[in-house]
Amino acid sequence: MTDFDWLIIVGYCTAVLCVGWHHARRNKTLDDFLLGGRRCRSFPVATSLFVSWFSVISYLTWPGEIIANGPLIFVGLVAAPLVLGFVGWVVVPRVRSLGTITQLSSGLCAIEYQESPTSVYQHLDCIHSRHLASALFLAMRLAWMGMIAYLTATIIIEPLCGWSPWFTASALVGVTAAYSLGGYRAVVWTDCIQAVLMFGGAVLIVVLVGCWSGEWLPTEWPSQWPAASWSCSPWERVTVPWAILSTISLGLCVKCGDQMNVQRYLSTPTTGGAQVVLIGSVLLDLALTALLVLVGLSLMTYYAGGEHDADAFLLQFIADWFPAGLRGLVVAALLAAAMSSLSSGINACVSTVAVDWGAAENRGSKLQPVPATVIIALVVLLLSLGIGLVQGNLLELCYKIVNLLATPLGGLVLTALFIPRATKWGAWAGCAASVAIVVWVNYFSPLSFLCASPLALTTQLTIGWAART
């Protein structure tokens, strides 16, 4: 790393801190801090939603997966329009209107409808599971942010810069927490800056690899890639049916049950604006995924094979061949991918702590975000120390850590929204069964990791339906 590379990285960090400071002065209420006053434009919010989920994990995972195991995992994307249509035109309108349960003197419950909840888990009051869902979300997102900090510190910065992982993780989480104090608007606009860096870095890698190697695509099917399988066997690592089912079930659960997503749906003035946010984020996600698949293919062609340490090919290429300035730009893009996800995760965690645990039910409540932000940042830093104990390639780690609780959480929200007369005990029993299934499949069974979400969600909704009053 040269002085010019460091200048680019320091300049990027300074820019996001300035954006955070600028927007922090505009926040007057909790609603401003958590949802930007619900007056945000659709395109910046769509960009923020896309960048929040397309973390440094995705930036490293997709090239490594395509190198080592081929394109079969991407077959599941054919189901994306189905998930998009259901979430955008069925779930989003329901999520944006909230039914509040009021206990009457007769012992019966009346439901009063009001607009625009702050947390999706407010919908779970009808099955008395609001705190359970919030706890699941916090556990899942804190582990996710810990994994992002770990990967950035140990896999990216340490090999390229030689920094101590502990120092890197501390600096990364500290800078991100600092500009996150600017609230939701700061997160959205820094995400837009980070989206430019992420796309620019991917395009730069593809162009340079292609120019230096003379080709971007392999000329024959690589020997390490498995053949496409239409088998329904749950023991094969990736098959077409299970890839599609996993995309549907996990996509529904994440887009319906994760507060980080729902924050974006709620921050626009209209339901139509929220639907534009959802569509725009998916299109941007598909575009960058396609670019990173091309990165993986070009790297595999350049290195003439993919059997060995596929997840490290991208960073190895950056370290070996990128000239001064360009290396700093790509490292800044990787840091952008990490920081955008961390800032969105921190803001979403603060929102559920403030709203779902009774600290601030009123959207006009005075703003006190600093204690929660600092505590969440410290927990993320501590969790980053233990992530390395989990075994698997980056894609498998996503399912074992990042997405482990996504299905039980999404199942709770779907139970509350779509199962009439659902009960607390049915919801809790279904959630417990779902947690047991995803843990067993991912850690203890010989089944493919793609089986976990479809099996768990089916079981959870069946139990919820059977336990109706």
ZANUPA-185749 format. One line per 10 residues: number of its first residue (from 1); for each residue x, y, z of C-alpha. Coordinates in nm, 3 decimals. Example, Ala and Ser with C-alpha at 12.3 -4.5 7.8 and 13.67 -1.06 7.14 Angstrom:
BEGIN
1 = 1.230 -0.450 0.780  1.367 -0.106 0.714 $
//
This chain:
BEGIN
1 = 0.000 0.000 0.000  0.140 0.339 -0.105  0.076 0.684 0.038  -0.167 0.751 -0.248  -0.367 0.438 -0.155  -0.387 0.556 0.205  -0.495 0.901 0.092  -0.793 0.748 -0.092  -0.894 0.536 0.209  -0.857 0.821 0.461 $
11 = -1.045 1.054 0.226  -1.333 0.808 0.202  -1.357 0.767 0.581  -1.347 1.145 0.627  -1.626 1.193 0.372  -1.866 0.953 0.545  -1.792 1.107 0.885  -1.874 1.452 0.744  -2.203 1.323 0.602  -2.292 1.173 0.940 $
21 = -2.209 1.498 1.123  -2.414 1.703 0.876  -2.728 1.493 0.918  -2.690 1.455 1.296  -2.768 1.826 1.333  -3.102 1.781 1.151  -3.239 1.507 1.375  -3.485 1.641 1.631  -3.699 1.339 1.719  -3.667 0.963 1.729 $
31 = -3.870 0.942 1.408  -3.612 1.160 1.233  -3.326 0.942 1.357  -3.485 0.605 1.275  -3.683 0.678 0.956  -3.567 1.015 0.824  -3.901 1.168 0.919  -4.071 0.928 0.671  -4.007 1.173 0.388  -3.722 0.999 0.203 $
41 = -3.703 0.966 -0.176  -3.737 0.620 -0.324  -3.418 0.594 -0.531  -3.168 0.679 -0.252  -3.357 0.446 -0.017  -3.353 0.166 -0.278  -2.979 0.216 -0.317  -2.939 0.204 0.061  -3.142 -0.116 0.089  -2.935 -0.283 -0.181 $
51 = -2.602 -0.170 -0.031  -2.706 -0.268 0.323  -2.753 -0.629 0.219  -2.474 -0.645 -0.035  -2.206 -0.647 0.230  -1.838 -0.731 0.208  -1.952 -1.090 0.267  -2.132 -1.088 -0.069  -1.845 -0.905 -0.235  -1.609 -1.190 -0.143 $
61 = -1.859 -1.478 -0.143  -1.989 -1.468 -0.500  -1.653 -1.471 -0.680  -1.529 -1.748 -0.449  -1.845 -1.956 -0.493  -1.843 -1.930 -0.872  -1.474 -2.028 -0.882  -1.507 -2.329 -0.652  -1.856 -2.464 -0.726  -1.988 -2.306 -1.045 $
71 = -2.308 -2.115 -1.123  -2.564 -2.367 -0.996  -2.636 -2.171 -0.677  -2.764 -1.881 -0.891  -3.042 -2.092 -1.045  -3.256 -1.996 -0.746  -3.273 -1.639 -0.877  -3.542 -1.747 -1.124  -3.778 -1.738 -0.827  -3.692 -1.375 -0.744 $
81 = -3.992 -1.224 -0.935  -4.232 -1.442 -0.734  -4.084 -1.325 -0.404  -4.072 -0.965 -0.524  -4.438 -0.963 -0.630  -4.566 -1.116 -0.308  -4.363 -0.894 -0.079  -4.419 -0.573 -0.273  -4.793 -0.602 -0.337  -4.913 -0.816 -0.045 $
91 = -4.675 -0.773 0.247  -4.567 -0.409 0.215  -4.922 -0.261 0.227  -4.997 -0.467 0.539  -4.669 -0.379 0.708  -4.724 -0.005 0.654  -5.057 -0.009 0.841  -5.060 -0.119 1.203  -5.339 -0.270 1.410  -5.299 -0.181 1.777 $
101 = -5.458 -0.415 2.032  -5.640 -0.246 2.320  -5.771 -0.439 2.623  -6.132 -0.348 2.705  -6.288 -0.356 3.051  -6.499 -0.655 2.943  -6.183 -0.858 2.887  -6.220 -0.856 2.510  -5.969 -0.702 2.269  -6.041 -0.420 2.027 $
111 = -5.816 -0.343 1.732  -5.762 0.019 1.637  -5.585 0.090 1.308  -5.323 0.359 1.274  -5.076 0.435 0.999  -4.704 0.382 0.980  -4.554 0.172 1.258  -4.187 0.221 1.337  -4.094 -0.144 1.384  -4.231 -0.445 1.198 $
121 = -4.244 -0.631 1.527  -4.525 -0.407 1.650  -4.747 -0.630 1.433  -4.661 -0.924 1.658  -4.850 -0.785 1.958  -5.150 -0.985 1.836  -4.960 -1.310 1.909  -4.766 -1.169 2.207  -4.435 -1.231 2.033  -4.299 -0.883 1.983 $
131 = -4.010 -0.919 2.228  -3.927 -1.267 2.100  -3.902 -1.141 1.741  -3.697 -0.840 1.844  -3.457 -1.064 2.039  -3.416 -1.295 1.740  -3.348 -0.997 1.515  -3.088 -0.854 1.752  -2.910 -1.189 1.785  -2.908 -1.241 1.408 $
141 = -2.795 -0.892 1.308  -2.532 -0.865 1.582  -2.380 -1.195 1.465  -2.398 -1.072 1.104  -2.220 -0.750 1.189  -1.961 -0.942 1.389  -1.892 -1.158 1.084  -1.854 -0.850 0.863  -1.603 -0.696 1.104  -1.414 -1.026 1.129 $
151 = -1.391 -1.081 0.753  -1.289 -0.724 0.684  -1.017 -0.729 0.950  -0.871 -1.076 0.895  -0.930 -1.157 0.528  -0.901 -0.812 0.366  -0.702 -0.562 0.569  -0.450 -0.792 0.740  -0.318 -0.952 0.415  -0.322 -0.624 0.220 $
161 = -0.205 -0.380 0.487  -0.052 -0.591 0.764  -0.265 -0.436 1.037  -0.364 -0.625 1.352  -0.718 -0.767 1.312  -0.817 -0.631 1.654  -0.705 -0.278 1.563  -0.875 -0.296 1.222  -1.204 -0.424 1.363  -1.198 -0.155 1.634 $
171 = -1.133 0.123 1.381  -1.395 -0.009 1.137  -1.670 -0.042 1.398  -1.572 0.289 1.565  -1.584 0.497 1.246  -1.910 0.334 1.137  -2.075 0.388 1.476  -1.962 0.753 1.471  -2.127 0.841 1.140  -2.429 0.623 1.223 $
181 = -2.506 0.877 1.497  -2.620 1.096 1.208  -2.929 0.876 1.193  -3.121 0.722 0.905  -3.055 1.000 0.652  -2.681 0.975 0.714  -2.697 0.598 0.661  -2.891 0.637 0.335  -2.667 0.901 0.180  -2.341 0.734 0.282 $
191 = -2.483 0.413 0.134  -2.524 0.597 -0.197  -2.156 0.698 -0.189  -2.063 0.340 -0.104  -2.274 0.200 -0.390  -2.067 0.402 -0.640  -1.745 0.264 -0.490  -1.875 -0.094 -0.491  -1.981 -0.086 -0.856  -1.666 0.099 -0.955 $
201 = -1.443 -0.153 -0.781  -1.616 -0.450 -0.946  -1.598 -0.293 -1.295  -1.231 -0.208 -1.243  -1.142 -0.564 -1.147  -1.324 -0.713 -1.446  -1.158 -0.471 -1.690  -0.808 -0.521 -1.552  -0.828 -0.901 -1.532  -0.969 -0.920 -1.884 $
211 = -0.706 -0.684 -2.024  -0.417 -0.868 -1.863  -0.533 -1.223 -1.926  -0.694 -1.160 -2.266  -1.023 -1.336 -2.178  -1.299 -1.313 -1.921  -1.472 -1.651 -1.948  -1.349 -2.011 -1.931  -1.350 -2.194 -2.262  -1.473 -2.524 -2.113 $
221 = -1.666 -2.650 -1.811  -1.409 -2.659 -1.526  -1.340 -2.998 -1.373  -1.416 -2.883 -1.017  -1.769 -2.766 -1.106  -2.044 -3.021 -1.041  -2.289 -3.091 -1.322  -2.632 -2.930 -1.295  -2.858 -3.156 -1.090  -3.238 -3.167 -1.097 $
231 = -3.245 -3.418 -0.814  -3.463 -3.355 -0.511  -3.211 -3.532 -0.290  -3.140 -3.322 0.020  -2.794 -3.479 0.052  -2.647 -3.312 -0.257  -2.482 -2.977 -0.185  -2.671 -2.777 -0.452  -2.954 -2.894 -0.675  -3.193 -2.688 -0.888 $
241 = -3.513 -2.764 -0.688  -3.355 -2.691 -0.350  -3.186 -2.373 -0.478  -3.526 -2.242 -0.595  -3.708 -2.343 -0.275  -3.437 -2.188 -0.060  -3.453 -1.862 -0.257  -3.831 -1.843 -0.210  -3.842 -1.927 0.162  -3.535 -1.732 0.269 $
251 = -3.626 -1.438 0.045  -3.975 -1.415 0.195  -3.845 -1.437 0.551  -3.570 -1.179 0.507  -3.778 -0.926 0.314  -4.081 -0.960 0.543  -3.930 -1.016 0.884  -3.608 -0.817 0.901  -3.631 -0.469 1.052  -3.346 -0.349 0.827 $
261 = -3.570 -0.409 0.523  -3.890 -0.283 0.680  -3.724 0.043 0.787  -3.682 0.122 0.417  -4.045 0.039 0.338  -4.161 0.273 0.616  -3.933 0.567 0.539  -4.108 0.667 0.215  -4.426 0.880 0.216  -4.637 0.631 0.016 $
271 = -4.683 0.259 -0.037  -4.601 0.308 -0.405  -4.271 0.462 -0.304  -4.197 0.159 -0.084  -4.266 -0.075 -0.379  -4.023 0.127 -0.594  -3.764 0.087 -0.316  -3.807 -0.290 -0.320  -3.789 -0.323 -0.700  -3.493 -0.086 -0.731 $
281 = -3.293 -0.265 -0.462  -3.346 -0.604 -0.626  -3.240 -0.473 -0.970  -2.924 -0.318 -0.825  -2.852 -0.640 -0.637  -2.885 -0.848 -0.954  -2.660 -0.606 -1.145  -2.375 -0.620 -0.892  -2.417 -0.996 -0.847  -2.374 -1.039 -1.224 $
291 = -2.062 -0.822 -1.215  -1.912 -1.025 -0.930  -1.991 -1.352 -1.108  -1.796 -1.211 -1.402  -1.516 -1.119 -1.158  -1.508 -1.480 -1.037  -1.503 -1.622 -1.389  -1.229 -1.385 -1.501  -1.017 -1.462 -1.194  -1.062 -1.835 -1.246 $
301 = -0.950 -1.797 -1.607  -0.654 -1.581 -1.504  -0.534 -1.826 -1.240  -0.617 -2.130 -1.459  -0.810 -2.325 -1.195  -1.031 -2.290 -0.895  -0.980 -2.590 -0.676  -0.763 -2.415 -0.419  -0.859 -2.135 -0.175  -1.115 -1.984 -0.410 $
311 = -1.232 -1.725 -0.155  -0.883 -1.569 -0.153  -0.839 -1.527 -0.532  -0.984 -1.175 -0.544  -0.765 -1.038 -0.266  -0.461 -1.220 -0.400  -0.510 -1.052 -0.737  -0.549 -0.708 -0.577  -0.234 -0.753 -0.369  -0.024 -0.890 -0.658 $
321 = -0.120 -0.677 -0.955  -0.306 -0.357 -0.871  -0.096 -0.041 -0.912  -0.083 0.244 -0.662  -0.410 0.432 -0.636  -0.621 0.157 -0.789  -0.544 -0.072 -0.498  -0.660 0.197 -0.256  -0.979 0.243 -0.461  -1.068 -0.127 -0.446 $
331 = -0.985 -0.150 -0.074  -1.209 0.154 -0.023  -1.484 -0.029 -0.216  -1.447 -0.331 0.014  -1.453 -0.106 0.321  -1.761 0.064 0.177  -1.932 -0.274 0.146  -1.852 -0.344 0.511  -1.939 -0.004 0.654  -2.269 0.030 0.468 $
341 = -2.395 -0.295 0.619  -2.263 -0.213 0.966  -2.426 0.132 0.969  -2.762 -0.004 0.851  -2.743 -0.288 1.104  -2.658 -0.051 1.390  -2.943 0.186 1.299  -3.193 -0.100 1.270  -3.082 -0.247 1.604  -3.120 0.092 1.772 $
351 = -3.472 0.117 1.626  -3.590 -0.214 1.768  -3.431 -0.143 2.106  -3.596 0.200 2.119  -3.941 0.093 1.999  -3.993 -0.275 2.081  -3.851 -0.275 2.432  -4.068 0.010 2.553  -3.810 0.286 2.561  -3.981 0.507 2.305 $
361 = -4.323 0.419 2.172  -4.394 0.777 2.061  -4.241 0.876 1.728  -4.198 1.229 1.862  -3.990 1.113 2.159  -3.668 1.299 2.230  -3.360 1.159 2.066  -3.111 0.963 2.282  -2.928 0.733 2.038  -2.573 0.747 2.176 $
371 = -2.590 0.486 2.458  -2.761 0.221 2.241  -2.527 0.286 1.947  -2.216 0.255 2.163  -2.335 -0.065 2.333  -2.429 -0.227 2.001  -2.090 -0.134 1.853  -1.907 -0.290 2.149  -2.108 -0.613 2.122  -2.031 -0.635 1.748 $
381 = -1.661 -0.589 1.819  -1.660 -0.868 2.078  -1.856 -1.105 1.853  -1.607 -1.051 1.571  -1.345 -1.230 1.783  -1.536 -1.559 1.785  -1.658 -1.584 1.425  -1.339 -1.757 1.308  -1.426 -2.066 1.510  -1.710 -2.158 1.268 $
391 = -1.600 -2.380 0.978  -1.701 -2.355 0.611  -1.644 -2.147 0.298  -1.791 -1.798 0.288  -2.123 -1.903 0.137  -2.172 -2.176 0.396  -2.080 -1.933 0.675  -2.358 -1.705 0.551  -2.612 -1.981 0.609  -2.456 -2.095 0.938 $
401 = -2.426 -1.747 1.091  -2.583 -1.468 0.888  -2.907 -1.642 0.784  -2.939 -1.888 1.071  -3.229 -1.712 1.247  -3.377 -1.540 0.942  -3.634 -1.815 0.883  -3.767 -1.839 1.243  -3.791 -1.460 1.256  -3.963 -1.427 0.919 $
411 = -4.194 -1.714 1.010  -4.312 -1.525 1.319  -4.395 -1.216 1.113  -4.573 -1.421 0.844  -4.771 -1.601 1.116  -4.890 -1.269 1.260  -4.974 -1.117 0.921  -5.140 -1.409 0.743  -5.267 -1.675 0.986  -5.607 -1.569 1.125 $
421 = -5.666 -1.632 1.497  -5.304 -1.735 1.546  -5.210 -1.795 1.910  -4.907 -1.713 2.118  -4.834 -2.078 2.192  -4.865 -2.181 1.830  -4.631 -1.899 1.725  -4.376 -1.981 1.994  -4.388 -2.357 1.933  -4.350 -2.304 1.558 $
431 = -4.057 -2.070 1.616  -3.886 -2.319 1.849  -3.927 -2.597 1.593  -3.792 -2.371 1.319  -3.483 -2.280 1.524  -3.421 -2.647 1.599  -3.442 -2.739 1.229  -3.208 -2.467 1.100  -2.950 -2.542 1.370  -2.966 -2.916 1.307 $
441 = -2.943 -2.889 0.929  -2.658 -2.635 0.930  -2.444 -2.781 1.207  -2.525 -3.146 1.272  -2.692 -3.311 0.972  -2.560 -3.440 0.639  -2.833 -3.245 0.457  -2.754 -2.958 0.221  -2.753 -2.612 0.380  -3.017 -2.514 0.121 $
451 = -3.271 -2.744 0.289  -3.272 -2.556 0.618  -3.500 -2.262 0.533  -3.770 -2.447 0.330  -3.803 -2.724 0.590  -3.803 -2.483 0.884  -4.055 -2.237 0.736  -4.296 -2.513 0.629  -4.286 -2.665 0.977  -4.327 -2.329 1.151 $
461 = -4.629 -2.217 0.948  -4.791 -2.560 0.977  -4.765 -2.551 1.355  -4.893 -2.192 1.363  -5.193 -2.286 1.150  -5.272 -2.601 1.349  -5.268 -2.410 1.679  -5.528 -2.149 1.579  -5.816 -2.080 1.817 $
//
